[in-house]
Amino acid sequence: MLTRTRPVADFTPEQLRFPPAAGFTVRADFAGGEMSSDLGALLLAAVGRRIGLIDRLSGAIVDSRHASYITHPMRDLFSQRVFQIASAYEGGNDANTLRSDPLFKLAAGRAPLDADNLLACGSTFSRLEDALRRCDIYRMARALVEQFIAG
């Protein structure tokens, strides 16, 4: 027979603390405010930095965009897209909803609560995917194989 000596509310922590990310203190609490259900993106970002996957992938692409029109560097685009796919947001249009999500912004190294510092939208990813050439895709595949071998 099981009995509780304390109420269930006593077992819920008021706050969870995580290691700093992108110069920000990260903690989870249950009081509301800016919210996200995607803590996984932040964990993926930490792993990605450690193994260098995003740098490998973004370095495999020849960025032929005109510098004066670039809002999102290639590395930021790869970070956002990889973390979204790994978090089960496969469609490029999911970026429209997630571009202001505080944890995805933090995972991409942006200020999470800065409303003027949005991530890329779905049309940006559509243009990126259309601009990739066969040799870019080959170099990305090679970078993934090298990452697997190094890991």
WOTA-V586241 format. One record per residue. N is the residue number from 1. RES is the residue in one letter. PSI is psi as a letter, one per 30 degrees, with the letter a starting at -180 (none if undefined). D_LAST is the distance of its C-alpha to the last C-alpha in Angstrom with 1 decimal. Layout:
n->N res->RES psi->PSI d_last->D_LAST
n->N res->RES psi->PSI d_last->D_LAST
This chain:
n->1 res->M psi->k d_last->48.0
n->2 res->L psi->k d_last->45.6
n->3 res->T psi->k d_last->47.1
n->4 res->R psi->k d_last->45.6
n->5 res->T psi->f d_last->46.9
n->6 res->R psi->l d_last->45.5
n->7 res->P psi->l d_last->45.4
n->8 res->V psi->e d_last->42.1
n->9 res->A psi->f d_last->42.1
n->10 res->D psi->f d_last->41.5
n->11 res->F psi->f d_last->38.1
n->12 res->T psi->j d_last->36.8
n->13 res->P psi->k d_last->35.3
n->14 res->E psi->f d_last->36.9
n->15 res->Q psi->k d_last->33.7
n->16 res->L psi->k d_last->30.0
n->17 res->R psi->k d_last->28.3
n->18 res->F psi->l d_last->24.8
n->19 res->P psi->l d_last->23.1
n->20 res->P psi->k d_last->24.4
n->21 res->A psi->k d_last->22.8
n->22 res->A psi->h d_last->23.9
n->23 res->G psi->g d_last->26.7
n->24 res->F psi->k d_last->28.1
n->25 res->T psi->k d_last->28.8
n->26 res->V psi->k d_last->27.5
n->27 res->R psi->l d_last->29.5
n->28 res->A psi->k d_last->30.5
n->29 res->D psi->l d_last->34.1
n->30 res->F psi->h d_last->36.4
n->31 res->A psi->g d_last->39.1
n->32 res->G psi->b d_last->38.3
n->33 res->G psi->a d_last->38.2
n->34 res->E psi->k d_last->35.4
n->35 res->M psi->l d_last->33.4
n->36 res->S psi->k d_last->30.2
n->37 res->S psi->g d_last->28.9
n->38 res->D psi->i d_last->25.3
n->39 res->L psi->f d_last->23.7
n->40 res->G psi->e d_last->20.4
n->41 res->A psi->e d_last->20.1
n->42 res->L psi->e d_last->20.2
n->43 res->L psi->e d_last->17.5
n->44 res->L psi->e d_last->15.2
n->45 res->A psi->e d_last->16.2
n->46 res->A psi->e d_last->15.2
n->47 res->V psi->e d_last->11.6
n->48 res->G psi->e d_last->11.7
n->49 res->R psi->e d_last->13.2
n->50 res->R psi->e d_last->10.7
n->51 res->I psi->f d_last->7.6
n->52 res->G psi->g d_last->10.2
n->53 res->L psi->e d_last->10.2
n->54 res->I psi->e d_last->14.0
n->55 res->D psi->e d_last->14.6
n->56 res->R psi->e d_last->12.9
n->57 res->L psi->e d_last->14.9
n->58 res->S psi->f d_last->18.0
n->59 res->G psi->f d_last->18.0
n->60 res->A psi->f d_last->18.1
n->61 res->I psi->k d_last->21.4
n->62 res->V psi->j d_last->24.7
n->63 res->D psi->j d_last->26.6
n->64 res->S psi->g d_last->30.2
n->65 res->R psi->l d_last->31.7
n->66 res->H psi->k d_last->34.7
n->67 res->A psi->e d_last->33.8
n->68 res->S psi->f d_last->36.8
n->69 res->Y psi->g d_last->35.8
n->70 res->I psi->k d_last->32.3
n->71 res->T psi->e d_last->32.1
n->72 res->H psi->j d_last->28.3
n->73 res->P psi->l d_last->25.9
n->74 res->M psi->e d_last->23.3
n->75 res->R psi->e d_last->20.5
n->76 res->D psi->e d_last->22.6
n->77 res->L psi->e d_last->23.1
n->78 res->F psi->e d_last->19.5
n->79 res->S psi->e d_last->18.8
n->80 res->Q psi->e d_last->21.8
n->81 res->R psi->e d_last->21.3
n->82 res->V psi->e d_last->17.7
n->83 res->F psi->e d_last->18.7
n->84 res->Q psi->e d_last->21.9
n->85 res->I psi->e d_last->20.5
n->86 res->A psi->f d_last->18.0
n->87 res->S psi->g d_last->21.1
n->88 res->A psi->g d_last->23.1
n->89 res->Y psi->i d_last->25.1
n->90 res->E psi->e d_last->24.5
n->91 res->G psi->k d_last->27.7
n->92 res->G psi->f d_last->28.0
n->93 res->N psi->f d_last->31.3
n->94 res->D psi->f d_last->29.6
n->95 res->A psi->f d_last->28.9
n->96 res->N psi->e d_last->32.7
n->97 res->T psi->e d_last->32.7
n->98 res->L psi->f d_last->29.5
n->99 res->R psi->f d_last->30.1
n->100 res->S psi->g d_last->32.0
n->101 res->D psi->k d_last->30.0
n->102 res->P psi->e d_last->29.5
n->103 res->L psi->e d_last->26.0
n->104 res->F psi->e d_last->24.7
n->105 res->K psi->e d_last->26.4
n->106 res->L psi->e d_last->25.0
n->107 res->A psi->e d_last->21.4
n->108 res->A psi->g d_last->22.1
n->109 res->G psi->g d_last->23.5
n->110 res->R psi->l d_last->27.1
n->111 res->A psi->k d_last->30.0
n->112 res->P psi->f d_last->30.1
n->113 res->L psi->g d_last->33.9
n->114 res->D psi->j d_last->34.9
n->115 res->A psi->f d_last->36.7
n->116 res->D psi->f d_last->36.9
n->117 res->N psi->i d_last->33.2
n->118 res->L psi->l d_last->32.1
n->119 res->L psi->l d_last->28.9
n->120 res->A psi->l d_last->29.2
n->121 res->C psi->l d_last->31.4
n->122 res->G psi->e d_last->31.1
n->123 res->S psi->e d_last->33.2
n->124 res->T psi->e d_last->30.8
n->125 res->F psi->e d_last->28.0
n->126 res->S psi->e d_last->30.4
n->127 res->R psi->e d_last->31.3
n->128 res->L psi->e d_last->27.7
n->129 res->E psi->e d_last->26.9
n->130 res->D psi->f d_last->30.2
n->131 res->A psi->f d_last->29.5
n->132 res->L psi->k d_last->26.3
n->133 res->R psi->l d_last->27.0
n->134 res->R psi->e d_last->25.7
n->135 res->C psi->e d_last->24.1
n->136 res->D psi->e d_last->22.3
n->137 res->I psi->e d_last->20.9
n->138 res->Y psi->e d_last->19.9
n->139 res->R psi->e d_last->18.0
n->140 res->M psi->e d_last->16.3
n->141 res->A psi->e d_last->15.3
n->142 res->R psi->e d_last->14.1
n->143 res->A psi->e d_last->12.0
n->144 res->L psi->e d_last->10.4
n->145 res->V psi->e d_last->9.8
n->146 res->E psi->e d_last->8.5
n->147 res->Q psi->e d_last->6.0
n->148 res->F psi->e d_last->5.2
n->149 res->I psi->e d_last->5.5
n->150 res->A psi->f d_last->3.8
n->151 res->G psi->none d_last->0.0
